[in-house]
């Protein structure tokens, strides 16, 4: 899908992540200001909390969805799992052992 950081080992793992995100809504939206620092911070916080998220690219965003996906993934150190239209799925594994029960 894109060049850059790869955290998944292959198609099977990517399909599992896509399936887990299927019913989820976008947790961050990129608007007409583009990839401003506040958006990047929001994406990083969401990835820290969930590992896999969806990001919506608004029609007023100055970047094309493919460009935005690549740039955003590079900025936050994540992997683009899927891009459907203007919605991007990103994955970044949690650092260290998970404390969730």
C-alpha positions in Angstrom: 0.0 0.0 0.0 2.7 2.6 1.0 6.3 2.6 1.5 7.7 3.1 5.0 7.4 1.5 8.4 6.1 -2.0 8.4 4.9 -3.5 11.7 2.7 -6.3 10.3 4.3 -9.5 9.2 1.9 -10.1 6.3 -1.5 -10.1 4.8 -3.1 -12.3 7.4 -2.2 -9.9 10.2 -3.3 -6.9 8.1 -6.6 -8.5 7.4 -7.1 -9.1 11.2 -6.5 -5.4 11.9 -8.8 -4.3 9.1 -11.5 -6.7 10.5 -11.1 -5.3 14.0 -11.5 -1.7 12.6 -14.4 -2.6 10.3 -17.2 -1.2 12.5 -15.2 1.6 14.0 -15.6 5.2 13.1 -12.8 7.7 12.4 -11.4 9.0 15.6 -9.5 11.9 14.0 -10.5 14.2 11.1 -8.1 16.2 9.0 -9.6 19.4 7.8 -8.7 22.4 5.6 -5.6 23.2 7.7 -4.1 19.9 6.7 -1.7 18.0 8.9 -1.2 20.7 11.5 0.6 19.8 14.7 -2.6 19.5 16.7 -3.8 16.8 14.3 -0.6 14.9 14.6 -0.7 15.0 18.4 -4.3 13.8 18.3 -3.4 10.8 16.0 -0.4 9.9 18.3 -2.6 10.0 21.4 -5.2 7.8 19.7 -2.6 5.3 18.5 -1.2 5.2 22.1 -4.6 4.4 23.4 -5.8 1.9 20.7 -2.9 0.8 18.4 -5.2 0.9 15.4 -7.4 3.8 14.3 -9.2 5.3 11.4 -8.6 8.9 10.3 -11.0 10.8 8.0 -9.5 13.2 5.4 -11.9 16.0 4.7 -12.7 17.2 1.2 -11.3 20.6 2.1 -7.9 19.1 3.1 -5.1 20.5 0.8 -3.6 17.1 0.4 -4.9 14.1 -1.6 -5.9 11.2 0.6 -2.9 9.1 -0.6 -0.5 11.9 0.2 -2.1 12.5 3.6 -1.9 8.8 4.5 1.8 8.6 3.6 2.7 11.9 5.4 0.7 11.1 8.5 2.0 7.6 8.8 5.6 8.9 8.5 5.0 11.7 11.1 3.6 9.4 13.8 5.6 6.3 13.0 2.7 4.1 12.0 1.8 1.8 9.1 -1.0 2.4 6.7 -3.2 -0.7 6.8 -5.9 0.4 4.4 -7.1 3.5 2.6 -10.7 3.5 1.4 -11.7 6.7 -0.2 -11.0 9.4 2.3 -10.7 7.1 5.3 -7.2 5.8 6.4 -6.6 3.0 8.8 -3.3 3.3 10.7 -1.6 0.8 13.0 1.3 1.3 15.4 1.9 -1.4 18.1 2.0 -0.3 21.7 5.4 0.3 23.2 6.2 -2.1 26.1 3.9 -4.5 27.8 0.2 -3.6 27.8 -1.3 -2.7 31.1 -4.9 -3.4 29.9 -6.9 -6.1 31.7 
